[in-house]
Amino acid sequence: MTKFMLLNGPNLNLLGKREPEIYGSNTLEDIEKKLIELTKLEECELISYQSNAEHELVDKIHTAKELDVKCIIINPGALTHSSIALRDALSGVNIPFIEVHISNIYAREDFRKKSFLSDIAEGVISGLGVKGYELALLKAIDKFN
Ligand code: CA2
């Protein structure tokens, strides 16, 4: 069974609970539920994980390699704009990944315009709300299942 991994970085556990004007009203649990449904329909498996700690996300990326995950869908949160460790982990395991942002990072503060991951990503979705996660998963299934 083809495995995919959904990773969410710092503060994304607050989805649906704060700042709905920017990030919408869906909770992370709602998103996970929807994505798990989609993977099951295709007889695939989704491993989902959120952490506020950079090193835990790095560890999970290493685990993805051991589990033979075919594609990672990642919203690295604010680590997008700072983390060379996440970049090195993703390039180190050599698993294709799709970078997702709920908001349009190019329409916000200047410091959000730089991503340390985008140039090595399979693709990037930014500004399509939580629908971006579904679109990324559908693409991952289409390409890697
Ligand atoms: O638009 C995105 O998905 C971001 O990755 C979200 C990050 C932000 O630092 C990036 O620049 C863009 C922030 C995640 C914080 O999530 C919250 C959700 C609800 C309430 C408060 C924070």
Backbone and ligand atoms as CSV (ligand in chain L), in Angstrom:
chain,resi,resn,atom,element,x,y,z
A,1,MET,N,N,0.851,-1.203,0.000
A,1,MET,CA,C,0.000,0.000,0.000
A,1,MET,C,C,0.889,1.257,0.000
A,2,THR,N,N,0.644,2.146,-0.942
A,2,THR,CA,C,1.489,3.349,-1.044
A,2,THR,C,C,1.269,4.266,0.156
A,3,LYS,N,N,2.392,4.730,0.704
A,3,LYS,CA,C,2.289,5.599,1.891
A,3,LYS,C,C,2.637,7.042,1.541
A,4,PHE,N,N,1.850,7.945,2.120
A,4,PHE,CA,C,2.125,9.380,2.025
A,4,PHE,C,C,2.226,9.929,3.433
A,5,MET,N,N,2.922,11.052,3.562
A,5,MET,CA,C,3.044,11.661,4.892
A,5,MET,C,C,2.616,13.129,4.823
A,6,LEU,N,N,1.800,13.524,5.795
A,6,LEU,CA,C,1.396,14.926,5.942
A,6,LEU,C,C,2.098,15.482,7.168
A,7,LEU,N,N,2.893,16.534,6.966
A,7,LEU,CA,C,3.600,17.148,8.093
A,7,LEU,C,C,3.165,18.598,8.249
A,8,ASN,N,N,2.875,18.976,9.471
A,8,ASN,CA,C,2.527,20.365,9.773
A,8,ASN,C,C,3.436,20.884,10.876
A,9,GLY,N,N,3.934,22.092,10.657
A,9,GLY,CA,C,4.902,22.676,11.584
A,9,GLY,C,C,4.260,23.538,12.657
A,10,PRO,N,N,5.093,24.379,13.270
A,10,PRO,CA,C,4.708,25.144,14.446
A,10,PRO,C,C,3.408,25.930,14.301
A,11,ASN,N,N,2.610,25.839,15.325
A,11,ASN,CA,C,1.366,26.601,15.514
A,11,ASN,C,C,0.200,26.136,14.652
A,12,LEU,N,N,0.437,25.196,13.757
A,12,LEU,CA,C,-0.678,24.755,12.913
A,12,LEU,C,C,-1.684,23.919,13.691
A,13,ASN,N,N,-1.324,23.537,14.921
A,13,ASN,CA,C,-2.308,22.912,15.823
A,13,ASN,C,C,-3.390,23.920,16.233
A,14,LEU,N,N,-3.137,25.206,15.962
A,14,LEU,CA,C,-4.130,26.238,16.326
A,14,LEU,C,C,-5.153,26.487,15.221
A,15,LEU,N,N,-4.995,25.805,14.101
A,15,LEU,CA,C,-5.930,26.023,12.983
A,15,LEU,C,C,-7.379,25.896,13.442
A,16,GLY,N,N,-8.191,26.821,12.975
A,16,GLY,CA,C,-9.619,26.793,13.295
A,16,GLY,C,C,-9.929,27.338,14.681
A,17,LYS,N,N,-8.886,27.634,15.446
A,17,LYS,CA,C,-9.103,28.097,16.819
A,17,LYS,C,C,-8.710,29.565,16.999
A,18,ARG,N,N,-7.825,30.062,16.140
A,18,ARG,CA,C,-7.362,31.456,16.190
A,18,ARG,C,C,-7.202,31.967,14.756
A,19,GLU,N,N,-7.237,33.283,14.609
A,19,GLU,CA,C,-6.987,33.954,13.315
A,19,GLU,C,C,-7.720,33.308,12.127
A,20,PRO,N,N,-9.035,33.078,12.244
A,20,PRO,CA,C,-9.763,32.461,11.122
A,20,PRO,C,C,-9.759,33.327,9.869
A,21,GLU,N,N,-9.574,34.642,10.043
A,21,GLU,CA,C,-9.562,35.546,8.874
A,21,GLU,C,C,-8.362,35.253,7.968
A,22,ILE,N,N,-7.299,34.715,8.530
A,22,ILE,CA,C,-6.122,34.368,7.701
A,22,ILE,C,C,-6.137,32.881,7.346
A,23,TYR,N,N,-6.409,32.030,8.353
A,23,TYR,CA,C,-6.184,30.593,8.152
A,23,TYR,C,C,-7.472,29.765,8.041
A,24,GLY,N,N,-8.633,30.435,8.103
A,24,GLY,CA,C,-9.899,29.719,7.925
A,24,GLY,C,C,-10.403,29.080,9.214
A,25,SER,N,N,-11.508,28.363,9.088
A,25,SER,CA,C,-12.167,27.843,10.289
A,25,SER,C,C,-12.023,26.326,10.450
A,26,ASN,N,N,-11.368,25.678,9.509
A,26,ASN,CA,C,-11.151,24.225,9.643
A,26,ASN,C,C,-10.045,23.947,10.653
A,27,THR,N,N,-10.252,22.932,11.461
A,27,THR,CA,C,-9.193,22.530,12.395
A,27,THR,C,C,-8.240,21.564,11.680
A,28,LEU,N,N,-7.093,21.355,12.301
A,28,LEU,CA,C,-6.143,20.396,11.727
A,28,LEU,C,C,-6.759,18.993,11.702
A,29,GLU,N,N,-7.558,18.693,12.710
A,29,GLU,CA,C,-8.238,17.382,12.751
A,29,GLU,C,C,-9.175,17.236,11.553
A,30,ASP,N,N,-9.903,18.317,11.217
A,30,ASP,CA,C,-10.803,18.275,10.035
A,30,ASP,C,C,-10.000,17.959,8.769
A,31,ILE,N,N,-8.853,18.632,8.653
A,31,ILE,CA,C,-8.023,18.462,7.444
A,31,ILE,C,C,-7.494,17.028,7.379
A,32,GLU,N,N,-6.986,16.547,8.516
A,32,GLU,CA,C,-6.445,15.173,8.548
A,32,GLU,C,C,-7.522,14.169,8.167
A,33,LYS,N,N,-8.724,14.377,8.708
A,33,LYS,CA,C,-9.827,13.443,8.447
A,33,LYS,C,C,-10.130,13.373,6.946
A,34,LYS,N,N,-10.217,14.544,6.343
A,34,LYS,CA,C,-10.524,14.632,4.905
A,34,LYS,C,C,-9.431,13.943,4.072
A,35,LEU,N,N,-8.187,14.208,4.429
A,35,LEU,CA,C,-7.078,13.636,3.651
A,35,LEU,C,C,-6.978,12.119,3.845
A,36,ILE,N,N,-7.271,11.665,5.048
A,36,ILE,CA,C,-7.250,10.208,5.286
A,36,ILE,C,C,-8.351,9.542,4.443
A,37,GLU,N,N,-9.524,10.191,4.385
A,37,GLU,CA,C,-10.625,9.667,3.529
A,37,GLU,C,C,-10.151,9.543,2.087
A,38,LEU,N,N,-9.518,10.596,1.592
A,38,LEU,CA,C,-9.061,10.591,0.191
A,38,LEU,C,C,-8.042,9.484,-0.064
A,39,THR,N,N,-7.113,9.298,0.870
A,39,THR,CA,C,-6.091,8.259,0.646
A,39,THR,C,C,-6.734,6.877,0.687
A,40,LYS,N,N,-7.703,6.698,1.586
A,40,LYS,CA,C,-8.360,5.376,1.688
A,40,LYS,C,C,-9.096,5.024,0.407
A,41,LEU,N,N,-9.741,6.055,-0.192
A,41,LEU,CA,C,-10.456,5.821,-1.454
A,41,LEU,C,C,-9.531,5.252,-2.524
A,42,GLU,N,N,-8.269,5.642,-2.445
A,42,GLU,CA,C,-7.281,5.171,-3.432
A,42,GLU,C,C,-6.477,3.984,-2.908
A,43,GLU,N,N,-6.928,3.438,-1.788
A,43,GLU,CA,C,-6.241,2.309,-1.141
A,43,GLU,C,C,-4.782,2.631,-0.821
A,44,CYS,N,N,-4.595,3.874,-0.377
A,44,CYS,CA,C,-3.271,4.318,0.071
A,44,CYS,C,C,-3.352,4.590,1.572
A,45,GLU,N,N,-2.186,4.935,2.134
A,45,GLU,CA,C,-2.128,5.204,3.574
A,45,GLU,C,C,-1.561,6.605,3.805
A,46,LEU,N,N,-2.112,7.307,4.797
A,46,LEU,CA,C,-1.588,8.633,5.146
A,46,LEU,C,C,-1.121,8.638,6.593
A,47,ILE,N,N,0.126,9.047,6.771
A,47,ILE,CA,C,0.667,9.214,8.119
A,47,ILE,C,C,0.711,10.718,8.364
A,48,SER,N,N,0.032,11.177,9.420
A,48,SER,CA,C,-0.048,12.617,9.658
A,48,SER,C,C,0.588,12.981,10.987
A,49,TYR,N,N,1.304,14.093,10.985
A,49,TYR,CA,C,2.038,14.473,12.191
A,49,TYR,C,C,2.186,15.991,12.227
A,50,GLN,N,N,1.958,16.551,13.417
A,50,GLN,CA,C,2.195,17.989,13.620
A,50,GLN,C,C,3.121,18.150,14.803
A,51,SER,N,N,4.059,19.093,14.679
A,51,SER,CA,C,4.893,19.389,15.842
A,51,SER,C,C,5.264,20.865,15.845
A,52,ASN,N,N,5.443,21.360,17.052
A,52,ASN,CA,C,5.934,22.736,17.204
A,52,ASN,C,C,7.455,22.764,17.285
A,53,ALA,N,N,8.081,21.586,17.240
A,53,ALA,CA,C,9.535,21.496,17.429
A,53,ALA,C,C,10.235,21.077,16.131
A,54,GLU,N,N,11.185,21.866,15.725
A,54,GLU,CA,C,11.913,21.611,14.470
A,54,GLU,C,C,12.545,20.212,14.458
A,55,HIS,N,N,13.204,19.836,15.569
A,55,HIS,CA,C,13.921,18.554,15.558
A,55,HIS,C,C,12.961,17.368,15.439
A,56,GLU,N,N,11.730,17.536,15.949
A,56,GLU,CA,C,10.766,16.430,15.820
A,56,GLU,C,C,10.322,16.258,14.366
A,57,LEU,N,N,10.218,17.372,13.670
A,57,LEU,CA,C,9.861,17.289,12.238
A,57,LEU,C,C,10.999,16.653,11.448
A,58,VAL,N,N,12.239,17.018,11.797
A,58,VAL,CA,C,13.409,16.407,11.149
A,58,VAL,C,C,13.388,14.896,11.388
A,59,ASP,N,N,13.155,14.486,12.642
A,59,ASP,CA,C,13.105,13.044,12.956
A,59,ASP,C,C,12.023,12.338,12.136
A,60,LYS,N,N,10.871,13.006,12.001
A,60,LYS,CA,C,9.757,12.382,11.269
A,60,LYS,C,C,10.110,12.219,9.788
A,61,ILE,N,N,10.835,13.175,9.253
A,61,ILE,CA,C,11.272,13.068,7.851
A,61,ILE,C,C,12.209,11.867,7.700
A,62,HIS,N,N,13.082,11.652,8.681
A,62,HIS,CA,C,13.957,10.469,8.635
A,62,HIS,C,C,13.133,9.182,8.705
A,63,THR,N,N,12.106,9.198,9.565
A,63,THR,CA,C,11.222,8.027,9.676
A,63,THR,C,C,10.524,7.742,8.349
A,64,ALA,N,N,10.166,8.818,7.637
A,64,ALA,CA,C,9.486,8.646,6.340
A,64,ALA,C,C,10.328,7.780,5.411
A,65,LYS,N,N,11.635,7.969,5.466
A,65,LYS,CA,C,12.519,7.176,4.611
A,65,LYS,C,C,12.437,5.696,5.003
A,66,GLU,N,N,12.526,5.455,6.322
A,66,GLU,CA,C,12.466,4.057,6.799
A,66,GLU,C,C,11.144,3.400,6.403
A,67,LEU,N,N,10.061,4.194,6.394
A,67,LEU,CA,C,8.733,3.641,6.080
A,67,LEU,C,C,8.455,3.579,4.578
A,68,ASP,N,N,9.403,4.040,3.784
A,68,ASP,CA,C,9.248,4.049,2.332
A,68,ASP,C,C,8.066,4.920,1.871
A,69,VAL,N,N,7.921,6.060,2.528
A,69,VAL,CA,C,6.902,7.036,2.125
A,69,VAL,C,C,7.260,7.562,0.739
A,70,LYS,N,N,6.240,7.647,-0.131
A,70,LYS,CA,C,6.497,8.019,-1.530
A,70,LYS,C,C,6.479,9.522,-1.783
A,71,CYS,N,N,5.752,10.256,-0.942
A,71,CYS,CA,C,5.714,11.714,-1.114
A,71,CYS,C,C,5.287,12.346,0.207
A,72,ILE,N,N,5.914,13.460,0.546
A,72,ILE,CA,C,5.566,14.189,1.778
A,72,ILE,C,C,4.843,15.472,1.392
A,73,ILE,N,N,3.740,15.740,2.092
A,73,ILE,CA,C,3.053,17.017,1.933
A,73,ILE,C,C,3.352,17.799,3.208
A,74,ILE,N,N,3.977,18.937,3.053
A,74,ILE,CA,C,4.435,19.641,4.257
A,74,ILE,C,C,4.051,21.112,4.253
A,75,ASN,N,N,3.429,21.520,5.364
A,75,ASN,CA,C,3.296,22.945,5.657
A,75,ASN,C,C,4.236,23.198,6.833
A,76,PRO,N,N,5.411,23.751,6.548
A,76,PRO,CA,C,6.404,23.899,7.613
A,76,PRO,C,C,6.128,25.077,8.551
A,77,GLY,N,N,5.003,25.805,8.328
A,77,GLY,CA,C,4.710,26.972,9.154
A,77,GLY,C,C,5.849,27.977,9.032
A,78,ALA,N,N,6.153,28.644,10.118
A,78,ALA,CA,C,7.186,29.693,10.084
A,78,ALA,C,C,8.580,29.129,9.815
A,79,LEU,N,N,8.766,27.817,9.992
A,79,LEU,CA,C,10.082,27.211,9.699
A,79,LEU,C,C,10.427,27.304,8.214
A,80,THR,N,N,9.382,27.497,7.391
A,80,THR,CA,C,9.582,27.728,5.957
A,80,THR,C,C,10.649,28.782,5.720
A,81,HIS,N,N,10.585,29.818,6.552
A,81,HIS,CA,C,11.384,31.022,6.303
A,81,HIS,C,C,12.707,31.024,7.071
A,82,SER,N,N,13.008,29.922,7.735
A,82,SER,CA,C,14.221,29.942,8.574
A,82,SER,C,C,15.001,28.632,8.604
A,83,SER,N,N,14.367,27.507,8.256
A,83,SER,CA,C,14.981,26.233,8.640
A,83,SER,C,C,15.829,25.562,7.563
A,84,ILE,N,N,17.122,25.674,7.742
A,84,ILE,CA,C,18.045,24.932,6.883
A,84,ILE,C,C,18.019,23.459,7.302
A,85,ALA,N,N,17.722,23.193,8.568
A,85,ALA,CA,C,17.649,21.806,9.055
A,85,ALA,C,C,16.540,21.025,8.344
A,86,LEU,N,N,15.399,21.652,8.158
A,86,LEU,CA,C,14.303,20.957,7.445
A,86,LEU,C,C,14.682,20.747,5.981
A,87,ARG,N,N,15.287,21.751,5.394
A,87,ARG,CA,C,15.734,21.616,3.994
A,87,ARG,C,C,16.714,20.449,3.860
A,88,ASP,N,N,17.700,20.409,4.768
A,88,ASP,CA,C,18.703,19.340,4.697
A,88,ASP,C,C,18.068,17.968,4.910
A,89,ALA,N,N,17.103,17.894,5.825
A,89,ALA,CA,C,16.426,16.613,6.075
A,89,ALA,C,C,15.680,16.162,4.821
A,90,LEU,N,N,14.955,17.076,4.208
A,90,LEU,CA,C,14.164,16.711,3.023
A,90,LEU,C,C,15.064,16.341,1.853
A,91,SER,N,N,16.140,17.088,1.683
A,91,SER,CA,C,17.016,16.710,0.570
A,91,SER,C,C,17.811,15.464,0.924
A,92,GLY,N,N,18.107,15.263,2.206
A,92,GLY,CA,C,18.861,14.081,2.645
A,92,GLY,C,C,18.118,12.776,2.408
A,93,VAL,N,N,16.812,12.765,2.658
A,93,VAL,CA,C,16.055,11.519,2.456
A,93,VAL,C,C,15.662,11.327,0.993
A,94,ASN,N,N,15.747,12.427,0.250
A,94,ASN,CA,C,15.456,12.363,-1.184
A,94,ASN,C,C,14.042,11.824,-1.474
A,95,ILE,N,N,13.087,12.245,-0.661
A,95,ILE,CA,C,11.676,11.908,-0.911
A,95,ILE,C,C,11.032,13.154,-1.525
A,96,PRO,N,N,10.310,13.006,-2.651
A,96,PRO,CA,C,9.653,14.180,-3.212
A,96,PRO,C,C,8.666,14.779,-2.201
A,97,PHE,N,N,8.599,16.104,-2.174
A,97,PHE,CA,C,7.643,16.735,-1.250
A,97,PHE,C,C,6.946,17.911,-1.915
A,98,ILE,N,N,5.728,18.148,-1.440
A,98,ILE,CA,C,4.934,19.288,-1.913
A,98,ILE,C,C,4.770,20.240,-0.735
A,99,GLU,N,N,5.167,21.498,-0.956
A,99,GLU,CA,C,5.090,22.520,0.098
A,99,GLU,C,C,3.725,23.209,-0.001
A,100,VAL,N,N,3.016,23.248,1.112
A,100,VAL,CA,C,1.680,23.857,1.122
A,100,VAL,C,C,1.653,25.013,2.121
A,101,HIS,N,N,1.073,26.121,1.682
A,101,HIS,CA,C,0.778,27.229,2.604
A,101,HIS,C,C,-0.684,27.600,2.447
A,102,ILE,N,N,-1.343,27.761,3.558
A,102,ILE,CA,C,-2.763,28.118,3.532
A,102,ILE,C,C,-2.918,29.546,2.991
A,103,SER,N,N,-2.097,30.439,3.510
A,103,SER,CA,C,-2.147,31.833,3.052
A,103,SER,C,C,-1.191,32.012,1.869
A,104,ASN,N,N,-1.362,33.121,1.166
A,104,ASN,CA,C,-0.450,33.450,0.066
A,104,ASN,C,C,0.773,34.161,0.664
A,105,ILE,N,N,1.860,33.432,0.785
A,105,ILE,CA,C,3.030,33.992,1.483
A,105,ILE,C,C,3.654,35.165,0.711
A,106,TYR,N,N,3.287,35.286,-0.570
A,106,TYR,CA,C,3.838,36.391,-1.388
A,106,TYR,C,C,3.011,37.667,-1.242
A,107,ALA,N,N,1.873,37.556,-0.588
A,107,ALA,CA,C,0.999,38.723,-0.423
A,107,ALA,C,C,1.022,39.212,1.026
A,108,ARG,N,N,2.023,38.746,1.776
A,108,ARG,CA,C,2.090,39.120,3.189
A,108,ARG,C,C,3.392,39.887,3.466
A,109,GLU,N,N,3.899,39.788,4.678
A,109,GLU,CA,C,5.125,40.527,5.018
A,109,GLU,C,C,6.300,40.030,4.163
A,110,ASP,N,N,7.285,40.908,3.953
A,110,ASP,CA,C,8.444,40.543,3.126
A,110,ASP,C,C,9.162,39.300,3.651
A,111,PHE,N,N,9.239,39.161,4.982
A,111,PHE,CA,C,10.005,38.022,5.520
A,111,PHE,C,C,9.372,36.684,5.182
A,112,ARG,N,N,8.100,36.693,4.773
A,112,ARG,CA,C,7.443,35.417,4.408
A,112,ARG,C,C,7.690,35.053,2.939
A,113,LYS,N,N,8.266,35.966,2.198
A,113,LYS,CA,C,8.430,35.705,0.749
A,113,LYS,C,C,9.553,34.718,0.481
A,114,LYS,N,N,10.471,34.563,1.442
A,114,LYS,CA,C,11.597,33.638,1.257
A,114,LYS,C,C,11.247,32.273,1.882
A,115,SER,N,N,11.331,31.231,1.040
A,115,SER,CA,C,11.179,29.860,1.553
A,115,SER,C,C,12.502,29.139,1.351
A,116,PHE,N,N,12.943,28.436,2.378
A,116,PHE,CA,C,14.174,27.645,2.273
A,116,PHE,C,C,13.923,26.286,1.613
A,117,LEU,N,N,12.668,26.027,1.255
A,117,LEU,CA,C,12.320,24.706,0.720
A,117,LEU,C,C,11.870,24.718,-0.741
A,118,SER,N,N,11.270,25.831,-1.172
A,118,SER,CA,C,10.547,25.827,-2.460
A,118,SER,C,C,11.373,25.355,-3.651
A,119,ASP,N,N,12.650,25.720,-3.693
A,119,ASP,CA,C,13.434,25.384,-4.894
A,119,ASP,C,C,13.762,23.897,-5.000
A,120,ILE,N,N,13.599,23.162,-3.900
A,120,ILE,CA,C,13.837,21.702,-3.983
A,120,ILE,C,C,12.526,20.911,-3.882
A,121,ALA,N,N,11.399,21.641,-3.838
A,121,ALA,CA,C,10.086,20.975,-3.738
A,121,ALA,C,C,9.652,20.460,-5.109
A,122,GLU,N,N,8.819,19.417,-5.066
A,122,GLU,CA,C,8.154,18.930,-6.286
A,122,GLU,C,C,7.246,20.049,-6.821
A,123,GLY,N,N,6.582,20.721,-5.907
A,123,GLY,CA,C,5.701,21.829,-6.245
A,123,GLY,C,C,5.308,22.575,-4.994
A,124,VAL,N,N,4.720,23.755,-5.194
A,124,VAL,CA,C,4.337,24.611,-4.063
A,124,VAL,C,C,2.917,25.105,-4.290
A,125,ILE,N,N,2.090,25.030,-3.242
A,125,ILE,CA,C,0.734,25.589,-3.296
A,125,ILE,C,C,0.645,26.617,-2.183
A,126,SER,N,N,0.272,27.830,-2.534
A,126,SER,CA,C,0.220,28.890,-1.525
A,126,SER,C,C,-0.977,29.783,-1.778
A,127,GLY,N,N,-1.814,29.959,-0.758
A,127,GLY,CA,C,-2.900,30.928,-0.863
A,127,GLY,C,C,-4.242,30.342,-1.256
A,128,LEU,N,N,-4.335,29.013,-1.349
A,128,LEU,CA,C,-5.614,28.399,-1.719
A,128,LEU,C,C,-6.366,27.877,-0.504
A,129,GLY,N,N,-5.998,28.388,0.663
A,129,GLY,CA,C,-6.663,27.949,1.892
A,129,GLY,C,C,-6.343,26.490,2.181
A,130,VAL,N,N,-7.164,25.863,3.019
A,130,VAL,CA,C,-6.881,24.469,3.396
A,130,VAL,C,C,-7.120,23.505,2.229
A,131,LYS,N,N,-7.813,23.969,1.200
A,131,LYS,CA,C,-7.997,23.166,-0.020
A,131,LYS,C,C,-6.637,22.779,-0.619
A,132,GLY,N,N,-5.635,23.609,-0.366
A,132,GLY,CA,C,-4.288,23.338,-0.878
A,132,GLY,C,C,-3.764,21.980,-0.439
A,133,TYR,N,N,-4.121,21.558,0.778
A,133,TYR,CA,C,-3.664,20.245,1.249
A,133,TYR,C,C,-4.264,19.126,0.396
A,134,GLU,N,N,-5.561,19.281,0.106
A,134,GLU,CA,C,-6.251,18.244,-0.707
A,134,GLU,C,C,-5.666,18.182,-2.106
A,135,LEU,N,N,-5.445,19.374,-2.681
A,135,LEU,CA,C,-4.906,19.415,-4.052
A,135,LEU,C,C,-3.521,18.782,-4.092
A,136,ALA,N,N,-2.727,19.053,-3.056
A,136,ALA,CA,C,-1.376,18.473,-2.993
A,136,ALA,C,C,-1.465,16.955,-2.894
A,137,LEU,N,N,-2.377,16.472,-2.072
A,137,LEU,CA,C,-2.509,15.018,-1.916
A,137,LEU,C,C,-2.979,14.364,-3.213
A,138,LEU,N,N,-3.945,15.000,-3.881
A,138,LEU,CA,C,-4.437,14.423,-5.143
A,138,LEU,C,C,-3.306,14.331,-6.162
A,139,LYS,N,N,-2.471,15.351,-6.200
A,139,LYS,CA,C,-1.320,15.335,-7.115
A,139,LYS,C,C,-0.338,14.221,-6.709
A,140,ALA,N,N,-0.095,14.104,-5.402
A,140,ALA,CA,C,0.837,13.070,-4.923
A,140,ALA,C,C,0.319,11.686,-5.299
A,141,ILE,N,N,-0.983,11.466,-5.114
A,141,ILE,CA,C,-1.566,10.156,-5.455
A,141,ILE,C,C,-1.435,9.912,-6.958
A,142,ASP,N,N,-1.771,10.956,-7.719
A,142,ASP,CA,C,-1.711,10.850,-9.164
A,142,ASP,C,C,-0.297,10.490,-9.643
A,143,LYS,N,N,0.682,11.120,-9.029
A,143,LYS,CA,C,2.059,10.946,-9.535
A,143,LYS,C,C,2.800,9.760,-8.921
A,144,PHE,N,N,2.511,9.455,-7.649
A,144,PHE,CA,C,3.377,8.483,-6.965
A,144,PHE,C,C,2.692,7.176,-6.577
A,145,ASN,N,N,1.366,7.085,-6.777
A,145,ASN,CA,C,0.699,5.833,-6.394
A,145,ASN,C,C,0.867,4.799,-7.494
L,1,CA2,O1,O,0.135,30.140,5.221
L,1,CA2,C1,C,0.663,29.199,5.807
L,1,CA2,O2,O,0.223,28.052,5.792
L,1,CA2,C2,C,1.913,29.448,6.667
L,1,CA2,O3,O,2.801,28.344,6.481
L,1,CA2,C3,C,1.431,29.503,8.095
L,1,CA2,C4,C,2.522,29.894,9.096
L,1,CA2,C5,C,3.245,31.140,8.646
L,1,CA2,O4,O,4.318,31.415,9.526
L,1,CA2,C6,C,3.769,31.012,7.232
L,1,CA2,O5,O,4.382,32.230,6.874
L,1,CA2,C7,C,2.646,30.715,6.272
L,1,CA2,C8,C,1.912,30.148,10.474
L,1,CA2,C9,C,1.154,29.009,11.014
L,1,CA2,C10,C,0.415,29.492,12.201
L,1,CA2,O6,O,-0.849,28.895,12.198
L,1,CA2,C11,C,-1.816,29.453,12.937
L,1,CA2,C12,C,-3.084,28.967,12.750
L,1,CA2,C13,C,-4.121,29.502,13.425
L,1,CA2,C14,C,-3.911,30.515,14.340
L,1,CA2,C15,C,-2.639,30.993,14.550
L,1,CA2,C16,C,-1.590,30.463,13.855
